């Protein structure tokens, strides 16, 4: 049975005096595929803007937005309706027998296409990350690909502290290990780079996370009445992570895909210890987080004009 969702993502940049804007890159529209169908989309920008759509090298749909004139606020509202096929109960049930245990080898054809997803993108000069990855391997018995990735996925959320972080960008895996904390995008990158060092191709995924607890009339009223929280409610997520409930709903979310022969791209969410979950709504994919940011761009004005960002996401399941 298909599941339908209505999603609205609102981002507001505020300034204490009029500024002008450069080109903004907005990644909000999911790609149609066998497991996800886009039924309707809408993009509203204030001030008025020129908008054109392109596909990036990863075939993500990207809106190139050029706001016109001066303003003290840039508001981008992305709305869309999707229909999603529920994930299989066991995404690895059709795993190729040749990939059952680590290390395994990709076919020559697959390896040519997966090269950028296999090669580590962040340095590990002292071998800290590879030693961290090797803790999930047994030395006295075969290492099941399924079990190694499951152990790594669970370990990250259990041993690291989910923390709010105001600055943009993503921590390197070594920074995350050194700090012992990070956000969903930091967790995803850590597991990506660790899995790559074990010979598994991975890619970064940005999107949204559905949480039924937030999909109630009272939750909707609370969202409408409350002021929008900066940085997509990271502080709230930090509390949720500590209490063991879903982290990342109500904001943009990040996780990773691992490419496993026979199973294809399989979703892993180390923030919530999810694997192949229907709660994850994919928007963009890339070999590195920097290439899949929801919104990026520039502005021109006095250095102290920028006041801050507020961003909110509402994900509602359409009940038919």
N, C-alpha and C positions, 0 to 999 in steps of 0.2 A: 504494500500500500504506500502511495506517495504521501509526503507530508509537505504542507504549504506554509511558508513563513512570510510575514511582512516585516521589513527591516527599514529603520530610519536612522541615519548617522548624521549628526549635526556637529559641525566644527565652527567655532567663532574665535577669530583673532581680534584683540582689542588694542587700540592705540590712544594716547592722550592728546593727539593732534592729528590733523589730516596727513596721510601718507599716500604714496602711489605704490603700485604693485607690479612685480615682474610676473613672468609666466609661472603658473602653478601646475603641478602634476598630481592628478587625483585618480587614485586606484580604488574604485568602489564596486564596479560591476563584475559579478562572478562570470566565469566562462561556462557556456553551455557544454554539457557532456552527458554521458550515459546515466550518470547518477545525480545530475543537477540541471534543472531547466529554468531559465529566466523568463518570467511571464510578463513583467513590466518594470520599467526603470524611469527615474526622474532625477534631474540634477538642477537645483536652484542655487543661484549665486547672487549675492548682494555685496557690493554694487554690481550693476549690470556688467556682463562679461562676454567675450567671444569664447566659444567652446567648440572644440573639435575632438573626435575620438580616433585613436590609433591603437594598434597592437604592438606591444614591445617584443624584444627578442624571445621572451618566454611565452608569447601569445596571450599575455594578460591584456585585458581591455583597459586602456588608460585615457582619461579625459585631460586634454591640455587646455587649461583655463587661463585666459588673459583678462583680469579685471580692468575696467575702464574708469578713468578719472580718479580723483582723490576721495578718501573716506577715512573715518576713524574706526571702522569695523569691517572686517571681511567675514562674511557668513557663507558657509557651504553646506547645503542640506542634500544628502544623497538618500533617495528612497527607492526601494525595489521589492518586488514580490518574486519568490522563487518556489519551485517544487523540487523536493529532494527525495531520492530513493533511499530508504533506510539502509544503513550499512549491514553487511553480513554479520551473523552472530560470531563467526570465526573467520576473519579476513585471510588468515594463513592456512585455511583448510586445503587450498590448492597449491601450496608452496611446492616448487619443483624439488624433487628428491635430491637433486644435486646441490641444492642450497639449504638443506636441512641443518647442516653443521658449518661452523666457522673454522677456518677460512674457506670460502667457496669462490669459484671463478665465474665471472659473467661471460656470456658468449662474446665473440669478437664484435658482432654487430651491435650488441647492447653496450659494450664497453666504449665503442666509438661515440655513441650518443650520450653516454653517462660520464664522459671524461671530466667535465666541469663539476659534476656532483660527487665524484670520487676523490678529487684532489683537495686536500686541506687548504683552507684559505687564510688561516691564522697561524702564526709561528708558534713553535713549541721548543725553544732552543735548549732547554734543560731536560726535556722528556717528561715534564710534569703531567701533561695531559694524557700522553700515551700510558704512563703508569697508572693514572686514574682510570683509564678505560680498561686496562688489563685486570683490574680488581674484579671485574664481572666475568672473567674467564676462569675455568677450572684448569688445574695443571695435571690432574690425574684421571680425567675422563673426557669424553668428547663434549664439545660445547655446542649445544643446540642454539641455532640462530634465533629461534623464537624466544627461548628462555633468557639468553644474554640481553637481547633488546628489552625484554620485559623487566629484567632486573635493573637495567640502567634507567629505564623510564620511571620506575617506582622510586629508585634511590634518590633521584634529583629532588623531587618534591618533598621527600621525607627528611633529607639531611641539610637542605639549603633553606634559607629564610626568604620568603617573598617580601620584598621591600618596595615602598614607593620611591620613585626616582624622577625628579623634575626635568633633568636635562634630556634632550633628544639623543637618539642614537642607541647603539647596542654595545654592551660590555663585551670585551674579548673573553673567550673561555677561561683564560688564565686569571683575568680580573675577577670573574665570577667565583672561581674556586678560591682565590685569595681572600675575597670579601666574605665568602660563605653566604651570599645573598644575590638576588637579582629579580628581574621581572620575567614575564612569560617569554618575551623575545630573547632574553639572556639564557633562560633555561633551554629554549629550543636550539639556540646556536651552540651551547655547550654539548648537547647530545649529538647534534649534527657533526661537529668536528671530532668528537670521540668515536662515533660510529664510522666515520670516514677512515680513521686510523686503524680500524679493524677490517677495512676493506668493503664497507657497505656504503652504497651511494645514497646521499641524502639531499633534500632541498628544503628551504624555508617556506613556510606557508603563513599568510596573513588572512584574517577573516573575522568571524564572529562566533560566539559560543552561546548556544541556547540553554537557558536555565528555567525550568518550569516554575521554580519558586518565584521568579520575577514576572512571570506571565499570568498575573492575576489582576482583577479590577482594582484592588487596593494598591498593588504595586504600581500600576499605571498612574493612579491618582497621586501617589507619593512622588513619582518621577515628575509629574506635571507641576506639582505644587512646590517642590524643592528647587533651590537654585542649582544651576549646573555646576558640578564640581570640576576643578581643573585637573588636568592629567588623567582623565578618564577613570576617576574614582580609584586610583591606585591605593590610597589609604584604606578604603573599604576592602579592597582585595587582599591587602596584607592581613587584615583581621580575619577574613574568610579563610585564607590559607592556614592560619594558625588553628582555626576551629575545624578544619577538614571538610568544609563545604566547597561547592564549585567556585573556582576563581577565574575571573576574566569575563563573566557575563556582565552586560551593561556597559561594555567598552569594546574597543577593538581587541582582538586576541591573536596569539601567535603559537604555532606548533611546528612540527616537521613531518615530512614524508620520508620513508625509507623505501628504496626500490628493491623488491625481493622477487627473483625470478618465479614465475607462476602465479604470484599474487599481485604483481605490479606495485604501484605506489601505495604504501600503507601508512595511515596517519598515526602518529605518536604525539601525545600531549603530556610532556613531563610535569607541567604545572598541576594537572589534575589526575595524573596517572591514567589517562584514557588511551585506548588503542582502537583505531578504526571506528570511532564513535559517530553516531548520527547527530550528536549535539554540536559537532564542528561544522561550520558553514564556510567553505573555502571561497576566497576572493582572488588572491594572487599568489603566485609561486615564483621563487627565484633561487639562485645558487647561494645568495648572501642576503641577510636582512636589509642592507642598505638599498637593495634594488626593489624592495616590496613595501615601501612606506606608504601608508594610506594617502597622506597629503604632504607635499613638499613644494617649496617655492621661495620667492624673495619679495622684499619690500624696500622702499627707498624713502628716507626721511631722517629726522634727527635721531641720534643714537639712543636717546632715552625715551623715544616715543612709544616703544612696545610695552604694553602692560600685561599681556598674558593670553593664555589659550584656555578655552573651555570646550569640552567634547563630550557628547553623550550618544549612547546607542540604545535603541529599543528594538528587541527581537520578539515578535509576537507570532505564536502559532495560530494559523487560521483554521478554525474548527468548522468542518462542513457536515 
